[in-house]
Amino acid sequence: MKKTDQTTTTSDKTSEADVTKLEDQIYWVRQAIGVLLGAIFGATPLFGAVWVIGGVILNYVATWIYYAKILDIDELDMNMESGHLAQLGAMPSVALFFVIWIITFSITQFP
């Protein structure tokens, strides 16, 4: 008689610890992207609504490229809602983008 194993393997499912590490990694990469974009936008004399919207869009696109293309992660394969990883740390990153942009712009443009 053949013995069957009734337990599920962890290789088929993503563990909760791996998902938490991934979420933390994407959160902090997004914060770094916000700081980097803010410094670039502040050092160059970019201002106005077009650049505000452009900076926010660049932040989202750079984060998406990081997790979808570089890490090759599919949210649906990890049993996540669509857009979950794109939303991680979005508002703090945008706030950092604006703060660093304003500080850098003030330092470089108003000596």
Legacy VTK file of the C-alpha trace (Angstrom):
# vtk DataFile Version 3.0
C-alpha trace
ASCII
DATASET POLYDATA
POINTS 111 float
0.000 0.000 0.000
1.317 3.405 -0.983
1.616 5.963 1.768
0.415 9.459 0.853
1.398 12.621 2.592
-1.609 14.766 3.497
0.360 17.850 4.515
0.809 20.744 2.142
4.292 21.677 1.124
5.625 25.117 1.847
7.300 25.260 -1.548
3.877 25.563 -3.197
2.754 28.468 -1.063
4.530 31.647 -0.137
5.194 31.790 3.571
3.966 34.713 5.609
7.529 35.616 6.634
8.636 35.850 2.989
5.694 38.096 2.141
6.477 40.362 5.109
10.136 40.625 4.072
9.111 41.421 0.509
6.681 44.105 1.671
9.352 45.664 3.901
11.871 45.618 1.064
9.483 47.292 -1.385
8.450 49.846 1.266
12.028 50.962 1.905
13.019 50.930 -1.768
10.042 53.200 -2.448
11.213 55.591 0.298
14.694 55.675 -1.240
13.176 56.386 -4.653
11.182 59.266 -3.152
14.306 60.786 -1.587
16.328 60.346 -4.784
13.642 61.881 -6.999
13.145 64.746 -4.547
16.859 65.524 -4.580
17.013 65.413 -8.379
13.927 67.589 -8.804
15.171 70.038 -6.166
18.687 70.339 -7.575
17.330 71.159 -11.008
14.988 74.135 -11.057
11.830 72.132 -11.653
8.612 73.440 -10.168
4.921 73.530 -11.001
1.992 71.150 -11.176
3.384 69.249 -14.158
6.514 68.291 -12.230
4.554 67.434 -9.086
2.389 64.997 -11.017
5.416 63.765 -12.965
7.365 63.068 -9.776
4.534 61.078 -8.242
4.080 59.085 -11.448
7.839 58.430 -11.679
7.770 57.178 -8.096
5.034 54.668 -8.895
6.626 53.581 -12.168
10.078 53.104 -10.612
8.608 51.013 -7.803
6.599 48.921 -10.250
9.685 48.328 -12.407
11.566 47.246 -9.290
9.136 44.609 -8.101
7.568 43.495 -11.379
10.585 43.482 -13.663
13.712 43.289 -11.493
12.374 40.988 -8.756
9.964 39.314 -11.227
7.093 39.172 -8.738
3.489 38.565 -9.724
1.006 39.636 -7.056
-1.591 37.130 -8.190
0.843 34.237 -7.799
1.429 35.345 -4.196
-2.316 35.448 -3.439
-2.297 39.237 -3.054
-4.810 41.740 -4.273
-3.893 43.458 -7.505
-2.072 46.693 -6.736
-1.174 45.745 -3.158
2.567 46.082 -3.693
2.098 49.293 -5.671
0.388 50.887 -2.666
2.990 49.955 -0.052
4.476 53.120 1.419
3.056 55.343 -1.312
1.992 58.297 0.828
5.137 58.433 3.014
7.233 58.236 -0.138
5.347 61.119 -1.753
5.753 63.129 1.455
9.509 62.437 1.474
9.651 63.407 -2.195
8.072 66.795 -1.452
10.131 67.498 1.679
13.460 66.637 0.029
12.449 68.538 -3.103
11.625 71.678 -1.124
14.750 71.495 1.041
17.071 70.828 -1.908
15.411 73.517 -4.027
15.690 76.031 -1.203
19.364 75.281 -0.615
20.425 75.261 -4.259
18.255 78.028 -5.703
18.271 80.544 -2.841
21.879 80.945 -1.639
LINES 1 112
111 0 1 2 3 4 5 6 7 8 9 10 11 12 13 14 15 16 17 18 19 20 21 22 23 24 25 26 27 28 29 30 31 32 33 34 35 36 37 38 39 40 41 42 43 44 45 46 47 48 49 50 51 52 53 54 55 56 57 58 59 60 61 62 63 64 65 66 67 68 69 70 71 72 73 74 75 76 77 78 79 80 81 82 83 84 85 86 87 88 89 90 91 92 93 94 95 96 97 98 99 100 101 102 103 104 105 106 107 108 109 110
